[in-house]
Amino acid sequence: MLDRIRHALETSLAAGNIPGAVAVVGNSAGTIGEVTVGTKGPGGPPLAQDDLFQIASMTKALASVASMQLVEQGRLALDEDIGTSLPALANPQVLEGFDDGGKPVTRPAAGPITLRQLLTHTSGLGYEFMSAELTQWRQYNPAAPGTLASIQLPLLADPGTRWIYGVSTDWVGLAVEAASGMTLGDWLARHVTGPLRMSDTSFAFDDAVKARLVPLHARLPDGSLAAFPVHFGGGEKAEFQSGGGGLISTARDYLHFCRMILNRGQLNGARILKPETVIDMSTNQVTMPAGRLVTNLPGFSSDTDLFPGMDCGWGLGFLINPEPGPDGRAAGSLAWSGIANSYYWIDPENDIAAVICMQHLPFGEQAALDVLNAFERAVYGI
């Protein structure tokens, strides 16, 4: 398998003009193998297995697990008004449109937002870079990245009526903080990453982290890559720890998390979740197709559908493909990604978990998806 993976990565990375990737594969018993190909950027030093990546939206699964730990303890509830814990989400407003002068027009939402809706991206909250309407709204409501105001958005639909990818999981992280009295990072360190021995996973952005961090690059119109020094967590002055995208980690660390899910909530003697909680998180919770992404900022993110032609579901934190994937994973697998083109999947039927980390924009460009698909085919021997 490792020879297949190395060949697949070398070929697909070169074809896509992507400098490098770190990939790991494991199962419920342990790590099967690790493969590193290429460099940290055009002309840069070689990648290493312990290099740090901004895993961005792969943070969402960890924040979701943290919230479900608190649900297990009775300190959060899935189907109650989250506004009781997070007053900023009480009495939400839906963006109806704009008046003749271009100013936003809102109305009260038809009902409250719940934790379940935040976890399933059916709260109505979106992302500005995926919504022209929110981008226009922001012109009248300026906020700096990393501030709480940056995630205080109107809804794009009534709660529970549409699957809309957005800042919902940032609010999940804040719900964890409200219920626990701890920062999200401290809760994760004590109850998730610490027990799982994910020693390189944190919200830290100090000099020691920066020294090991793979530089972010962005694709230029001519196809080349240029350095793009952005921190998705909002940088050192961020007002909150972003449960939606602020963690820095290694591919190796993230595999520990994936293997815990494969093992129904435990790993190496550490119980993170009850088995029935993992089953709930792995079960489709939505009645509408999930996972299809559109962009309002093409240099940052592409229109992306990881399973074209398939109506995917969403659990309490994961994309779920209801049919077998074209590149090997079984139906019922769990997955998601980070905006700098890092990806993972968890395949309980075949007892496989896999993580691949790249570090460039735009998210979901075809070249990056080609690398992901080649990696997956190599894992399954297709």
N, C-alpha and C positions, 0 to 999 in steps of 0.2 A: 504493500500500500504506500509506504513512504517514498519508494522510487517513483511510483505513479504520480504521487502528489508533487514531488519535486519537478518532474518533467512537465506536468500540467501547468505549474506555476511559472516555470521558466519560459515556457512557450507563450502562455496567455499574457503575462506581464510584458514581455517584449513586444508582442503584437499590439498591446494597448498603450505603449509608451508610459508605463507605470513603473516607478523605480524599484519597488520591492513590496514584500508582504511577509508577515509572520502567520503561520497556520499551525493549529494544534488539533488533535483528534483524540477522543477518549471514549470510554464506556463506563458502565456502572462500577466496574472493578478497578479502573485506573486509567492512566494516560497511555494511549497506544503509540503516539509519536508526535514529534515536533519538527517542523520544516521551516527554515528561514531562507528566503531567496531575495537577492538584490540589496539595494542601498537605502539610506534614509532620505534620499532625494537625488536629483540629477547631479552626478559627480560627487555625491556624498560618501561618507564611510559606510561599511557594510552594516546591515541590520543584525541585531542579536535577539535571542529569545527573551531576554529580560528587558528589552527596550519598552519604554512607556508610550502609550497611545492615549489620545483623547478619545474615549469610547462613546462620548456624546449620548445618543439616545439608547444605547445599550445600558445606560444607567437606569432606564425606566423599569426594567425587570427587577433590579435590586430594590428600588424604592417601593415597587409593588409588593415584593416579598415582605419588606419591613412593615407595610401597612397591614398585611394579612396576619403577621405575628400579633399585631395589636388587636385585630379582629378576633383572633383566637383567645386573647386575654380579656375580651369584652370591653376594651378601652376605645375601640372604634366600631361602628356598625356600617354594614354595607348599604343599607337601604333607608337610612335616616337622612334628614336634611343636613348636609355637611356644613351649612351656614352656622349651625350651633357651635361647631368647632372652629370654623374659619369665617368670622363675620364678614370678611371681604367678599365672600361668595353668597352671602345671604341676599335674598331678593334680587336675583340676577336679572339683567336687562338683555333683550335680544336686539341686535342691530337690524333694523327694518330696511334701511336705505339712507338716502341723503336728500336734503331739501334742495330747492332751486339754487340756493347759494352754495351747495356742496357740503353743508354741515350735516353731521350724523343725526339720524332719527332712530330712536330706540323705543321699545315697549317692554312692559314687564313680562318675564318668561311665564309660560303656562304652569310651571311647577318648580320645585326646588331641585338643586343639584345634589346627587348622592355620591358616596364613595364608589359604589359600583359603576356609576356612569363615568367618573373620573378614570377609573382603572380600565374601562373599555372604550374610552374616547367617544362616548356618546353624551358627554356633558353639554355639547354645543360650543365649547371653547376651541379656537383654532390657533394657527401660527400666522404671523404677518407674512412670512416669506412664501406662504402657500395661499394667500388670500389678498386679492386686490382690494376687497372691501375693508379689511382690517388695516391695510397699508394706508388707505385714504382716511380711515378713522384716526390713525395714529398722527396724521398731520395736525389734527385738532387736539390731540392728547399726547404731547411729546413725553418720552421717557427714555432714559439712558439704559443700555444693556446692563444686566446684572442687578437692576433695581427692582424692588417689589412692584413698582408702577408698571414695569415692562411686561408683567404677566397679568395685570388687572385689565382685562379685555371684555368687551361685550360678547355675548353669545352670537353665533351665526345661525343657530336653530334652537328650538325648544329642547330642553334636556330629554334624552331618551328617544329622539326622533331621527337622528342621523349619526353616521360614523364620520367624525371629523377629527383629523389628527392635529394635535396642538399642545397647549401648555397644561393640559389636564394633570399630567404626572408631576409637574412642578408643584401643583396644589396637593397632590398625594403626599409629597415630601413634607410640605408644610403641615399637613394633617398629622403626619407622624410626629413632628415636633410639638404640635399643640397637645397631642394625646400623651406623649411621653415625657415632656418637659426637658428633652435633650435635643441637641442639634441632630439633623439627619445623619451627618457624618459620624457623630458619637454613637448614635443608635446602631448604625450599620457596623461600626467597629466592634461594638460589644456583642451584637446579636447575629450578625451575618458574616461580614468579611473576616472578623477575628476568629470565630469558631471554624470557618472554612479555610483558615490559613492563607487568606488572600492578602498577603503582607504588602503588596505593591498597589493596592486599590484604595484610593482616598480622594478627597476633594482638595488636597494640598496642592499648592502651586508655588512652592518655595524654590530656592536655588538648587537644592538637591534634586527636586523633581525636574526642573527645567534642564538640568544637565543630562538627564536620561530620556528626555521627551523627544520622540520622533517629530521633526519639524513638519508643520502643515504646509501643503502646497495647493495651488489652484491652477486649473487648466486655462491657458490663454487661447485666444481665437486661432492662433497658428498651430495649436495642438501641443505646444510645449508647456512645461510646468514652471511656476514662479512661486517663491516663498510667500506665504500668506499668514503672518503671525497673529492669529486670532485665538483667544481662549473661550471655548463655548460655555464655560461656567461663569463668565462675566469678569474674570480676572481677580486680582488680589483684593479689589475693593467691592466685590459683589456683596449685596445686602442679604443674600440668602444662598444656601447650598442647593443647587439645582437638581432636584430629583428627576427632572426631565432630561438632563444632559450634561451634568457637571463633573462626573467621575473621570479620573485618570487611572489606567490599569494596564496590565499586560495580557496578552492572549493566554498565557499559561494560567494566570490568576482566574480569568473569566471562565476557563474550562472547569475549574473547581466548582464554580457556581452552577454551571450547566450540569455537571455530574451529580450535584446535590438534587437537582430537579429530577434527573433520571432515577435516582435512588429514593424517590418519593419523600424528599424532605430531609434526608440525612446524608452525611459523608464523614468517613473516618471517625465514627463514634460521636459526632456532633449532630444533634437533632435541631434543625432550623425551623421546620414546619411539620405539622401533623400530616400523615399520608392523605387524609381526606381533604385537607386544604390544597395540597398539590393537585389532587384530582379536580377540585373545583377550579383552580387557576388554569388547568389544562383543558377545560371544557368550554365549548363555545357559549358565550353569554349574549350574543347580539343577533338580531333578526334581519340585519341588512348586511350587504357585502362590506368587508373591511380590508384595509391594507393598501388600497390604491391611493397614490399620492400625486398631487398636481403641484406645479410650481408657479410662483409669482416672481421668482428671482432665478432665472436659468443658469447664471454663473455659479450659483450656490447649490442648487438642487435641480434635478431633472424630474420630469413626469416619470413615475416609477410604479411598476406593477410586478412584484416578484413572482406572481403566478398568473400570467396572462390567460384569459379565458376561464379562470376558476374563481368562483365566489367564495373567498376565504372568510373564516370566522375570526373572532377575537375572544380570548379568555380574559382572566383577570391579570393582564399584563403581557400577553403573548399573541402574536399572529398564529392562526391555526389553519393549515391546509387540509380541507376535507377529503381530498382525493390524493392519490400518490403524485409526487412531484415528477417533472420530466427528467430530472437528473439524479434520482435515486432515493430520496427520502420518502418514507411511508406516509400514508394518510394519518392525520392526527399529530403530526410533528409540530413543534413549537419553534418560533423564530422571531427575530427582528434584527435591527441594524443600527448603526450610528452614522451621522451625516458625513463623516470623513471617510466613508466607505469601509467601515468595519461591519462584519456580519457574523451571526451565529445561528445554529439550529440544534434542536434537541429532538431526537427520533426515538421515542420509547419502544416502538415495535421492533426496531432493529438494534436497540441498545447502543446508539451512537450519539455522541455530541461532538460538535465541531465549531471552531472559531477561526476566523481569518481577519487580520487587521491590516488595512492600508491606511494612508493618511493624506488624502487629497480631496479636492472638490472639482467638479460638482458631484454631489451625492447621486448615486444611481445612474451615472453615465454608463453607456453600453460597454465600454472597455472594462470598467470595474465589475459589472455584472457578468461579463465573459470570464473574468478571473474566478469569481465566485462559482459560476456554473462548472467551470473546468475542475476546480477544487472538489466540488461535490461529486462529480462523476468519477474522479480519481479515488475518492473515499470509498465509493460503492463498487468500484471496478467496472464501470460502464464504459 
